[in-house]
Amino acid sequence: MRASIIGSIRVRQSRVTPIGPIPSVPRERRQQTPMVSHTIDLRAL
């Protein structure tokens, strides 16, 4: 279940990254804290 959710979030991130303020955060940090990126994506949407 979590794998499918993370996959869908990653796909959305690739589309939101150029628009949202996510690019400011380094990719290494995102990989280290997937939960944080999850909350950021939900808030960005």
Phi and psi in degrees as GROMACS dihedral restraints (atoms count N, CA, C in turn):
[ dihedral_restraints ]
;  ai    aj    ak    al  type     phi  dphi    fc
    3     4     5     6     1   -64.4    20    10
    4     5     6     7     1   -39.6    20    10
    6     7     8     9     1   -58.4    20    10
    7     8     9    10     1   -45.9    20    10
    9    10    11    12     1   -63.4    20    10
   10    11    12    13     1   -40.1    20    10
   12    13    14    15     1   -64.8    20    10
   13    14    15    16     1   -45.4    20    10
   15    16    17    18     1   -62.3    20    10
   16    17    18    19     1   -41.0    20    10
   18    19    20    21     1   -59.5    20    10
   19    20    21    22     1   -47.5    20    10
   21    22    23    24     1   -63.4    20    10
   22    23    24    25     1   -37.1    20    10
   24    25    26    27     1   -66.6    20    10
   25    26    27    28     1   -41.4    20    10
   27    28    29    30     1   -61.4    20    10
   28    29    30    31     1   -41.6    20    10
   30    31    32    33     1   -62.6    20    10
   31    32    33    34     1   -42.8    20    10
   33    34    35    36     1   -66.5    20    10
   34    35    36    37     1   -38.7    20    10
   36    37    38    39     1   -58.6    20    10
   37    38    39    40     1   -45.4    20    10
   39    40    41    42     1   -57.4    20    10
   40    41    42    43     1   -33.9    20    10
   42    43    44    45     1   -82.5    20    10
   43    44    45    46     1   -35.0    20    10
   45    46    47    48     1   -85.0    20    10
   46    47    48    49     1   -24.7    20    10
   48    49    50    51     1   -49.7    20    10
   49    50    51    52     1   -51.8    20    10
   51    52    53    54     1   -66.4    20    10
   52    53    54    55     1   -22.5    20    10
   54    55    56    57     1   -96.8    20    10
   55    56    57    58     1   -48.1    20    10
   57    58    59    60     1   -78.6    20    10
   58    59    60    61     1   174.3    20    10
   60    61    62    63     1   -82.5    20    10
   61    62    63    64     1    21.0    20    10
   63    64    65    66     1   -70.3    20    10
   64    65    66    67     1   -35.1    20    10
   66    67    68    69     1   -55.5    20    10
   67    68    69    70     1   -27.1    20    10
   69    70    71    72     1   -61.4    20    10
   70    71    72    73     1   -29.6    20    10
   72    73    74    75     1   -85.0    20    10
   73    74    75    76     1   131.9    20    10
   75    76    77    78     1   -65.4    20    10
   76    77    78    79     1   152.5    20    10
   78    79    80    81     1   -65.3    20    10
   79    80    81    82     1   -35.8    20    10
   81    82    83    84     1   -59.3    20    10
   82    83    84    85     1   -41.9    20    10
   84    85    86    87     1   -64.7    20    10
   85    86    87    88     1   -40.5    20    10
   87    88    89    90     1   -61.2    20    10
   88    89    90    91     1   -43.7    20    10
   90    91    92    93     1   -65.2    20    10
   91    92    93    94     1   -38.0    20    10
   93    94    95    96     1   -67.7    20    10
   94    95    96    97     1   -37.8    20    10
   96    97    98    99     1  -124.6    20    10
   97    98    99   100     1    79.7    20    10
   99   100   101   102     1   -65.0    20    10
  100   101   102   103     1   -30.4    20    10
  102   103   104   105     1   -65.2    20    10
  103   104   105   106     1   -41.3    20    10
  105   106   107   108     1   -61.5    20    10
  106   107   108   109     1   -46.9    20    10
  108   109   110   111     1   -61.3    20    10
  109   110   111   112     1   -35.2    20    10
  111   112   113   114     1   -60.3    20    10
  112   113   114   115     1   -47.8    20    10
  114   115   116   117     1   -66.7    20    10
  115   116   117   118     1   -38.3    20    10
  117   118   119   120     1   -62.8    20    10
  118   119   120   121     1   -43.2    20    10
  120   121   122   123     1   -60.8    20    10
  121   122   123   124     1   -45.2    20    10
  123   124   125   126     1   -61.8    20    10
  124   125   126   127     1   -41.4    20    10
  126   127   128   129     1   -69.4    20    10
  127   128   129   130     1   -39.2    20    10
  129   130   131   132     1   -62.3    20    10
  130   131   132   133     1   -41.8    20    10
